């Protein structure tokens, strides 16, 4: 297995079509080690397609992408060893308990002492008290925390979160945000897709806006604010929100 590069994720000219519809039209971006990178876009913008290509679940029609320094097309098995993916819906077995879910994944990854691995993750994600309850009894936030915990079995270097808070209430969403921040603080590289502008604003070190198959803006929140028209000063200068920036940028592209 190769060592990580300074750029855990590198994407250049990524293209993908479904029949006659071109979803990705040359997507470019890079993600720094230990950072949170948010891919922001409306439904149907192609966010999940990008994630599927980077996690080796889908082949691109053009362009190139490396994850963990390895080409996703030619070395998919190597890429899978350093990544984990959490999809839009919690992939947990509701019949099993939280502990049993974690032990099962640890065994599938051939880890030593699966029970200890499970106990450590249950404690980390605040699920110890509910460890021996069936997942069917968990709240939405608890299921999502367990889902992310399952993704961390084996300590992957890079984690992909595809719309991790879809369908969660505000309180559960904040719980997940806390977990994501802790992951990055611990050195894990996180790429998340979201359609929630506040989520990107709260979490991301860098934000890329995917619109009509292309990245139309990419940078820090401060960088994106510079793309917003100058603030009108009346009594107090009002800083633009990410929502205002997003709508302004997308609107400009549609006018052309």
C-alpha positions in Angstrom: 0.0 0.0 0.0 1.4 3.4 -1.0 1.9 6.2 1.4 -0.4 9.2 1.5 0.6 12.3 -0.6 0.2 15.9 0.5 -3.0 15.9 -1.6 -5.1 12.9 -0.5 -7.7 13.6 -3.2 -6.9 15.0 -6.6 -9.4 15.3 -9.4 -8.7 16.5 -12.9 -11.1 16.9 -15.8 -13.6 14.3 -14.5 -16.3 13.5 -17.0 -19.3 11.2 -16.7 -22.5 10.7 -18.9 -25.6 8.6 -18.4 -26.9 7.7 -21.9 -27.3 11.1 -23.6 -27.0 13.2 -20.4 -23.6 14.5 -19.4 -23.5 14.8 -15.6 -19.9 15.8 -15.2 -18.3 18.1 -17.7 -14.7 18.3 -16.5 -14.5 18.5 -12.7 -11.3 19.7 -11.1 -10.4 20.0 -7.4 -7.9 19.0 -4.7 -8.3 18.2 -1.0 -5.7 18.8 1.7 -4.8 16.2 4.3 -6.7 16.4 7.5 -9.2 19.0 6.1 -12.9 19.1 5.5 -13.8 19.7 1.9 -17.5 20.4 1.1 -18.9 19.7 -2.4 -21.9 21.9 -2.6 -24.7 21.8 -5.1 -28.4 21.4 -5.8 -30.1 18.0 -6.2 -28.9 16.5 -9.5 -25.8 18.5 -9.7 -23.6 15.4 -9.8 -22.3 15.3 -6.3 -23.0 11.7 -5.7 -21.6 10.7 -9.1 -18.3 12.4 -8.1 -18.3 10.4 -4.8 -19.1 7.1 -6.5 -16.1 7.6 -8.9 -13.7 8.5 -6.2 -14.8 5.5 -4.1 -14.4 3.1 -7.1 -18.1 2.4 -7.3 -18.3 4.0 -10.8 -15.9 4.4 -13.7 -15.4 7.9 -15.2 -15.7 8.4 -18.9 -12.8 10.9 -18.9 -10.3 12.7 -16.8 -8.4 11.3 -13.9 -8.6 11.0 -10.1 -6.3 9.9 -7.4 -7.2 9.0 -3.8 -4.5 8.4 -1.3 -2.0 8.9 -4.1 -3.5 6.0 -6.1 -5.4 6.1 -9.3 -9.0 5.1 -8.7 -9.4 3.5 -12.2 -6.2 1.4 -12.2 -5.8 0.6 -8.5 -9.3 0.4 -7.1 -8.4 -2.3 -4.6 -5.6 -0.2 -3.1 -7.9 2.9 -2.9 -10.5 0.9 -1.0 -7.9 0.1 1.7 -7.5 3.7 2.7 -11.1 5.0 2.4 -14.5 4.7 3.9 -17.9 5.8 2.5 -21.0 6.8 4.3 -24.0 7.1 1.9 -27.1 9.3 2.1 -29.0 6.7 4.1 -27.7 4.9 7.2 -26.4 1.5 6.2 -27.0 -0.2 9.6 -28.6 -3.5 10.4 -31.7 -2.6 12.5 -32.1 -6.2 13.8 -28.6 -6.2 15.4 -27.6 -4.0 18.3 -25.1 -1.2 17.9 -22.3 -3.3 19.4 -23.1 -6.2 17.1 -23.1 -4.0 14.0 -19.6 -2.8 14.9 -18.3 -6.2 15.8 -19.6 -7.6 12.4 -17.7 -4.9 10.4 -14.5 -5.4 12.5 -14.6 -9.1 11.7 -15.2 -8.4 8.0 -12.1 -6.2 8.1 -10.1 -9.0 9.8 -9.2 -6.8 12.8 -7.8 -8.2 16.0 -10.2 -8.0 19.0 -13.4 -6.9 17.3 -15.1 -6.4 20.6 -12.5 -3.9 21.8 -12.8 -2.1 18.5 -16.5 -1.9 19.0 -16.3 -0.7 22.6 -13.8 2.1 21.6 -16.0 3.4 18.9 -19.2 3.2 21.0 -17.5 5.3 23.6 -16.1 7.8 21.1 -19.5 8.4 19.5 -21.5 8.5 22.8 -23.4 5.3 22.2 -22.1 3.1 25.1 -25.5 3.3 27.0 -27.3 2.2 23.9 -24.7 -0.4 22.8 -26.9 -3.4 23.5 -30.2 -2.1 22.2 -31.4 -3.0 18.7 -30.7 -0.3 16.2 -34.4 -0.2 15.3 -34.9 1.6 18.6 -32.3 4.3 17.9 -33.2 7.9 17.0 -32.1 9.3 13.6 -29.1 11.1 15.1 -28.0 7.9 16.9 -28.3 5.8 13.7 -26.2 8.4 11.8 -23.5 8.4 14.5 -23.4 4.6 14.4 -23.2 4.7 10.6 -20.2 7.0 10.8 -18.7 4.9 13.5 -19.0 1.8 11.2 -17.2 3.8 8.6 -14.3 4.3 10.9 -13.7 0.7 11.7 -10.1 0.0 10.6 -9.2 3.7 10.9 -9.4 4.8 7.2 -7.3 7.8 6.2 -10.0 9.3 4.0 -13.7 9.3 4.6 -16.5 10.3 2.1 -19.8 11.5 3.6 -22.5 11.8 1.0 -25.1 14.2 2.4 -24.6 12.9 5.9 -27.4 14.9 7.5 -30.2 14.3 5.0 -33.5 13.8 6.8 -32.1 14.6 10.3 -33.7 17.2 12.6 -31.6 20.2 13.6 -30.4 18.7 16.9 -29.2 15.5 15.3 -27.6 17.5 12.5 -25.5 19.4 15.1 -24.5 16.0 16.6 -23.2 14.8 13.2 -21.3 18.1 12.7 -19.5 17.7 15.9 -18.4 14.2 14.9 -17.2 15.4 11.5 -15.1 18.2 13.1 -13.6 15.7 15.5 -12.6 13.4 12.6 -10.7 16.2 10.9 -9.1 17.3 14.1 -7.8 13.8 14.5 -6.1 13.9 11.0 -8.8 12.2 8.9 -9.4 13.8 5.5 -13.1 14.4 5.0 -14.9 15.0 1.7 -18.6 15.7 2.2 -21.4 16.5 -0.2 -24.3 18.6 0.9 -27.1 20.7 -0.3 -27.4 22.4 3.0 -25.5 25.7 2.7 -25.3 26.2 6.5 -23.6 22.8 6.8 -20.8 23.7 4.4 -20.5 27.1 6.1 -20.2 25.5 9.6 -17.8 22.6 8.7 -15.7 23.1 5.6 -12.2 24.4 5.3 -12.8 24.7 1.6 -16.0 24.7 -0.4 -16.5 23.9 -4.1 -19.8 24.7 -5.8 -20.8 22.1 -8.4 -23.2 23.4 -11.0 -24.3 21.9 -14.3 -21.5 19.5 -14.3 -18.6 21.9 -13.5 -17.0 23.4 -10.5 -17.9 27.1 -10.8 -16.3 28.3 -7.6 -13.7 26.8 -5.2 -12.0 28.2 -2.1 -12.5 29.1 1.5 -15.6 30.9 2.7 -13.6 34.1 2.7 -12.6 33.5 -0.9 -16.2 32.9 -2.0 -17.3 36.1 -0.2 -15.0 38.0 -2.5 -17.1 36.8 -5.4 -20.2 38.3 -3.9 -21.1 41.9 -5.1 -19.9 44.7 -2.8 -22.0 45.1 0.3 -24.3 48.1 0.4 -23.5 50.2 3.5 -26.4 51.9 5.1 -25.9 51.9 8.9 -24.2 48.6 9.5 -22.3 46.5 6.9 -23.9 43.1 6.5 -21.7 40.2 5.6 -23.2 38.0 2.9 -24.3 34.5 4.0 -23.1 31.4 2.1 -26.7 31.1 0.8 -26.5 34.6 -0.8 -23.1 33.8 -2.3 -24.3 30.5 -3.7 -27.4 32.0 -5.4 -25.3 34.9 -6.7 -22.7 32.6 -8.3 -25.1 30.1 -9.7 -27.3 32.9 -11.0 -24.4 34.5 -12.9 -23.5 31.2 -14.6 -27.1 30.7 -15.7 -27.3 34.2 -17.2 -24.3 33.5 -19.5 
